[in-house]
Amino acid sequence: MPLPENHPLETGQTRDSALLRSYRGEYVTARPVWFMRQAGRSLPEYRALRADIPMLQACLEPELVTEITLQPVRRHGVDAAILFSDIVIPALLAGVEVEIVPGRGPVFAHPVRTRADVHALPDLDPQALDVIRRAVALTVAALGTTPLIAFAGAPFTLASYLVEGGPSKDQLRARTMMRADPQTWDALARWCARVSGAFLRAQVESGASAAQVFDSWAGSLDRETWRRHAAPHTARTIAALDGLAVPRVHFGLGTAGVYDLLPDLGADVIGVDWRTPLDLAHERAPRVPLQGNIDPAVLGADWPAVADHVHDVLRRGAAAPGHVVNLGHGVPPSTDPDVLTRIVELVHATEVRG
């Protein structure tokens, strides 16, 4: 099934944007930039808007999603928006009981730790995604020529939350399930791939011009364990976009050891965290455009240190077929928004040579 006729890529609205050109490895005069978690707690307008609204409730109110998604585009002049949502939303829409606990993160009322628990997981009704489709449609209409990026959690990260019951420093229970009961792990990860893939596809069909899969906890796995127990399910999530001609980005924390494997899973672009210099990432995946990788910790430094670091990121990213400037993880809540705006201005003012 191709993209709808009114999709921004079909109408040409976003096709020639700097973001899409860079994702395709085409030349741009100035590199595009956006930030992970750019629509969030660092913005006072976001905090004011969400003062009395729980996180997951906010993710399911289309008009509110649109406003929050647009805030960093207005303030910073970034080259892309990413839909305001959360990786647990598809599980919630399927009927799984989960809440975001302030100061902790997603907490599931009933952790999934046995084969019976996995079999009890509900299917995701496609109509449950209508609220997401409406949010995307409203947002795309408001963005105009600025592309919207769809996103979803990779199966390993989502499954880890389900098994642990919430955030974990080392995903020990999830890693134990992989070893002790690989069949149950496989069934759970397949369920996660289905719901995350459906979530991702609904966003793209409704107007998102690119898609990013987040694997926040993949760095807790060694290369072979990731290849055997996580990679096939990540590939299934990305494959949910088959037939839809949009760039597919993979971002994972601590995944430098598997960069060379990601293109075979369907990733067109690799998001690089702050730990790996972009020139080294390019050596490991030489044919793939890169995204990243400003160290979020630098955002709290004085401006000369920030500018020096950004110039270094631009220099190292120049070797890649394409480079989209981003952070090596999300925007810290304590970040001064004016620093992000100045980074955007600096990136846009720096001419790409080549």
N, C-alpha and C positions, 0 to 999 in steps of 0.2 A: 504494500500500500504506500503510494508516494505521499509527500507532504500535501496538505490541503492547498487549494488554489490561492486562498487568501493568506497563506503563511508568509511572514516577512521575507523569508529566503526566496519564495516563489515570486513574490511581487517585486523583488529587488530592493526592498526597503533596508535590509541589513546585509545583503550579500557582499557588498564592497566595503563594509566597515573595516577599520584597522584591525579589530579583533579577529574577524573571520579570515581576513587576508593573512594575518600572522599564523592563525591556526592551520591554514592551508600551506604555509611555508612560502608565501608570496612576499615580495618586497613592499615595505611601507617606509614612508619618510620619517616617521616618528613611532616608536614602539607603543603599543597600547598598554594600558594599565588598569587593573581593578584589584580589589582586595578581598580576600576571604574574611567573612564576618564583617564586611564593611557596613551592612545594615544591622547595627546592634548597639551594645551598651556604651560604646565610645561616643555616641551621638546624643546630645542633650534632648534633641527633638524626639528621638526614639524613646528615651527614658520617660519623657513627659507623656507620650502617646500610650505607652504600655504600663503606666503607673499602677493601674488597678486591674489589669487584664492578665490572666495566667498565660504562659508561653504557648502551650498547645492550643488554647482557645484562640489566641491571636493568629495562629497559623491556619485556622479554619474559618476566618472571617475575610472573604475576598477583598472587600474595600480596604480593610486594614492592612492586609498583605501587600496590596498595591502601594499604599502610601509608604509603608516601611521600606519596601524594595526601592522606591524612587528617591528616598531621602539622601543616600550617599551620591546618587547621580547628580542631584541638584547641588549638593554642598561641595563635592570634590571635583566634579567634571570627569569622573571615571569613564572608561570606554565600554563598560558593560555593567549590567545589573545581574544579580543572581537572586533567584526567587527566595524570599524570606519564608523559611519553613524549618523543618527538623527531620533528621533521618528516621526518627521513630514514627513519623506521621503515617506511613503506609501500614505499619503494624496497628496503630490506633484505629485507622479507618477499617481495618479488617475485623476489629472487635477485640483486640488485645488490650487489657487494662494496663495503662501506663500513664505516669505523670512526670513532669519536670519539677524536681525538688530544688528550690533555690539553694545555691551553694554546693549542691551535689551533682545534679544532672538527671538524666532519665532513670526512673525507678519503675520496675515492673512488679505488679502485685503478685504474680505467680511465675516465678522463674521456670525456665524450660530445661529440665535436667534428665528426663527419662524418655524412652521411646513413646510411652503413653502421652507424655506432655507434648511431644512433637505432633503426634496424631490428632491431638485435641486442638491444635492451632486452626483457627477458622480460615476459610478461603476469603480472598479479597473480592468483594462484589465490584465489578467495573463501575457501577453507578455510584459507588461510594466516592469515587475519584472526581465526580462532577464538581465538587467544591474547589478542587485544585484546578480543574480545567477553567472554571470561571475566574479564579484568581489570576491565572496566567493570561487569559484573554484580556482582562481589564488592564493588567500591567503592560502587556505588549502594546495595547492601543495607546496608553499614556506615554510609553517610551519613545515612540516614533522610530527614528533611525538607530537608536541605541539598542544593541542586541541584549536579549535576556538569556541567561544561562540556566538550564535546568539542572537539578542535582538530586542525588540519592546516595544512601550509604551502601558501601560494599557489603556483601553477605557476611564476611568474617566479622566486621565491626558490629553490624546489627545483631548477628547471632551471639556475639560475645556479650552484649548488653542483656540479651534474653537469658543466656545461661547464667551469667553472674547475678542477674536481678537488678543490675545497675552498673555504674562506672567501676572499673577495676584498674589497679596499677599494672598488673601483669597478666590479666586474662587467664589465670591459672585454671579455673574450672573449665573454661572453653578449650584450652589446650589439652587438659586431661581427657575431656570427652573425645577429642580427635584421636587420642592414643588408645583409650580404654574401650570406646564404643564408636568406631568410625562409621558404622552404618547409621546410627542415630545422628551423629554429627552431619553426615551427608544429607539425611532427610531434612534436618533443620536448616542447613545452609541452602538447600534447594528451595525451601519455602521462602527464606529471606531473599533469594535471587528472584523469585517470582513476584513478590510484593514490591521489592525495590525496582525491578524492571518495569512493572506496570505503572508505578509512580513516575518513573523517568519518562516512559513513553507518553503518558497522558500530558506531561508538561510540554514535550516537543510537539506533539500533534496539535496542541492548543496555541503554539506560537513561539516557543523557545527556539533560539537559533543555534545553540550548542548545548552540550550536556557534560556534567562533571560527576564522576563517581568518587566518593570520599572513603578512604580506608584508613581511619584514624589509628587503629590499633595493629595494623599489619606488621609493624616493626617489632612486635613481640615474638614473631615467628622466624625461625631460620629459613634459609632459601628453599631447602627441599621440602620442609613441612608446608611452607606457603605454596609451593608449586603443586603439591599433591592434594592438599586439603582446602586451600582457599582459592587458588587461581581458577580452577574450572567453574566455580560459582560466580566469581567476578566476571568471567567471560560470558556466563549466562545473563547476567544483569546487563552488560553492555550489548549483548546480542538482542536484547529486547527492542533495540532501536534499529534492527535490520530493516532495510527498505526505506528508512528515513535519512536523507542525505544531510546529516549535521555532524560537525566535528565532535569527537568523543575524547574527553580529558580524564585521565586517571591521576588522582592525587592521593598519596599515602605518606604517613609519617614513618621515617626509618626504613624506607623501601629501596634505598640505593642499590642493595644487592640483587634486586630483581628488575631493574630498569630495562635490561636487555630482553626480558620476557614479556613486557607489557604490550609491545606492538602486536605480538601474536594473539593476545587476548582481545584485540579490537581497539586498543587505545591509539588515537591519532596524535595525541599530545600528552606529554608527561609533565605533571606538576612535581616540582622539586622542593623538598623542605630546606630549612636553613642549614642543615648539616653538610650538604654536599655542594661544592662549588659547581656552577653551571657548566664550566668548561669540562669538568670531570664527568658530569652527567651526560654531556654531549659525546664524550668518548665511549660511554657505555651504551648509548642509543643514538648513533650518529645520524640516522635518517629521519629523526622525529623532532618536530618543534617542541620547545620547552616552555614551561610557565614557572615563574618564581623569581628570586627566592630571597627577598629581603628578610633579614633576621628581625622578628617582631621585637626583640629586646632592644634593638637599635632605636626604635621609635621614641624611647625615653631619654635618649642622649641629646646633647646640644646639636644645633643645626649643622655646623661644619662636619661633625662626625656622621650625621645622617646622610648628608650630601656625598661625602667620600664613599660611604658604603654603597649608596645607590649607584654612583658612577662605577664602582667595582663590579656590581651585579650586571650593569649594562655592558661593561667590557667583556666579562666572562660569557654572557649570553649571546654575544655577537657571532660566535662560531656556529650556533645552531641554525637549522634551516628557517626557523621562525622563533621569535621570543616574545612572550607576553609577560610583562612585569607584574609581579604579585608579591605577596609575602610568602615566607616559608612555612607559615601556618596562619591562624586567624589574628585579627586585630585585638590586642589586649584591651579590656574595658577601661584601663587607666589612660589610654592614649589621648593626647591632645588632638582633636580633629584637624586643627590647622596644620599639623605636621603632615597628615595624609594629603591635604590639599596642596601643600608645597611640594611633596614628592610627585604628585601628578603633574604639576607645572614643570618641575625639573625634567621629568621623563619626556614630556611632550616637547620641551625646548631643546632636547638633545638629539641632534640629527643622526639618523642611521646612515652609516657609510657602507657602500658596497654596490 
